């Protein structure tokens, strides 16, 4: 990750904000016109228009076209890993559907997870997996997809289920020592990893407990329509697939690989290949159907598997509740999300090249006249960068570098900054539709950002919690006290 920050003394704060206001206005109008289909392409072009407005501000302030293009190229280069992971997630979802892995998870999950406990159980399951793997993305791509299927079968609004998945996934992502953001935040602030994790629990645990309570209340109060149909759902799943507990070997192996610090891309590839092998063993009829051949041989098996990996797969069922659950888009489904990320990187790259990101952070820093003001400026800067730069790493790196001296001058230990970066930069990234995290989660879970946003309680509460602690001076560690100790 390139951590340099471009500055431009020629650019004033209003010129830096013009592209932001223009983008928000255009996106709001676009969503009004297109509704949920705005992510189908029109929002992507709006991001390019926002980049054009930023470029105009750059030209007016002596920033060259080459510099802007070079910064865009660097931004896009930084997303290469995320794009490959997205493609592999699509491939994995395809083979895990046709192999019966996801249907088996849904089949057994429907028998274990009753509607009353489903939402808090989803939160806890995703929390455990995310802490173990250190990745919110991997959590969503594995157990998250299965839990969305179970929740839909039970009759829950998918936004609620996705909110629980994301809340749990980002809780683990914040606290796991294997998480990249958990390592990045203390590096930017100037503290060590385990001091950061211990200090972060002060605000994270209350946020999580409050989230758990909210999901318990929601689970007990929401009426679902899936209970009466569970028996028929189980029957229809078994009619379509050969359900077996042996299929759980694949997700167990994938999670084991990630716990052993295997690169997520390699682990997901392994999961895709294992899913393909298990599909040939357990679901030969489905592979034959996808291939369009008359008999299963090497060629038809290869064709069926490749179709499942790359394109849309639909497993026939007479049960309307299972139609969406029995459909996978493969790698092709992820192309819209990748398109969104690339366009967001154009906007973020130009904003960085013209010095707008630096100017906005400096403006927020200048209004910090108290400890609360400093924390609020950090939170605001992280949120602004998640919106404008469309990348959670930049939302940690830029404020981390800009605010480190201010915290030190105020006599505050660096872990105050690292905690605030995670409480706001890491968790709010998933709430922005065009941010890489928001685009990924919406694409992976099949639930739009605006649908799950109201239920991503942990992600909403976390930045507010850090401000409450700052306002009442609760556990705000001073540099002086550290020296005395």
Order of alpha helices (4+ residues) and beta strands (2+ residues): alpha-alpha-alpha-alpha-alpha-alpha-alpha-alpha-alpha-alpha-alpha-alpha-alpha-alpha-alpha-alpha-beta-beta-alpha-alpha-alpha-alpha-alpha-alpha-alpha-alpha-alpha-alpha
